[in-house]
Amino acid sequence: MKLPPRSLRSLPPGGLQSPSGGRAAMEAEVTQAILALRGVSVRFGGVLAVNDVSFDVRRGEIFTLIGPNGAGKTTVFNLISRFYDATAGTLAFEGRSLGALAPHQVAGAGIARTFQNIELFEHATVLQNLLIGRHIRRRTGIWSEMLFLPRVRAAERETRRKVEEIIELLELQHYRDALVAGLPYGVRKVVELARALCTEPRLLLLDEPSSGLNVEETSDMAFWIQDIRRDLGITILMVEHDMGLVSKVSDSVLAMSQGAVLAQGSPAQVQSDPAVIEAYLGTSEDAGSLRRQREEGR
């Protein structure tokens, strides 16, 4: 079972332009920031996992964190999700400190997340998983729920309507009543994305969305990401290793290595940065040493 191919669709013109020129433009750029990190560090014992990281995610853009394994990208996500506390620095979402939120309050504040390893209820249907994602938006009390009052029935209809909109957006109609346990991995990834969208986030964190996907599924994921930004107006912060996907959908890219920022800019600018190339490929001396070791081993 595979998702319907979407290769005939064209991506909308990418590249949100950052404002420039003068103090007014600088103030406008700050106003646009939906997420702001300033001097953020986190230490686990003697390990400095994130070291003085600062960046802004502008409202409506797709911002991607890249870097080798162990660079600190997922740790940044865990800080935003409030799984970890920062050792130093500040994190703000829509001008409010994230440090004041408990982990269970993050989704209600407008931040949703997917994970590297899919976290779904496998013995529930796709529809049931998405309805669970809507739980955070329910406003009815326990007594009205028990009595199934008219306002509860109205809330149920609104919940189902919202879920069906996401099912239609991500073309999951065929899998609506299927158990998650019987779905292919690629479809499960889309279902987890759909459940995150059901919380009605203003900021969506995607942790390696193409991980485990084949080429066709990764191409589909690029379309989903663009559709979410264009149709729902959701800002996206993404961790990703697939540079083809990064280049196709990202407005801004920040490269990390060993917990620190290496470079930030457009996908092309970051990929051509010497420090980023060295972090991924090593220096010419490293390459020469590896070549000599191979020759000596023959």
Number of C-alpha atoms within 10 A of each C-alpha: 11 11 17 11 11 15 11 6 9 8 13 11 8 13 14 13 9 14 13 12 7 8 9 11 13 14 12 13 17 16 13 18 19 20 23 20 19 15 15 20 23 23 14 9 7 6 9 16 20 27 21 16 21 16 16 18 23 23 19 20 27 25 24 28 26 27 23 16 13 13 21 25 27 18 17 24 21 16 20 24 22 19 14 15 15 20 14 16 15 17 22 18 19 17 13 13 13 23 17 10 13 11 16 12 15 17 21 14 16 15 22 24 25 22 17 16 12 15 11 18 15 14 13 15 20 27 23 19 23 29 20 15 22 20 13 16 14 12 10 13 9 9 9 13 13 9 9 14 13 11 13 18 13 11 16 15 12 13 19 14 12 18 25 19 13 21 23 10 16 20 15 20 15 11 18 18 13 16 17 23 15 12 18 12 17 22 18 19 25 23 26 23 26 23 26 23 26 26 24 21 22 20 26 24 24 22 22 19 28 23 16 14 16 11 10 14 22 19 18 22 23 20 21 18 19 22 17 18 16 14 9 16 16 22 24 27 24 26 24 21 19 14 11 13 17 23 16 16 23 24 21 27 25 21 25 26 23 18 23 21 22 19 20 19 15 17 22 12 12 20 19 11 15 12 18 23 13 12 17 12 12 12 14 10 9 12 12 11 12 12 12 11 11 10 9 8 7 5
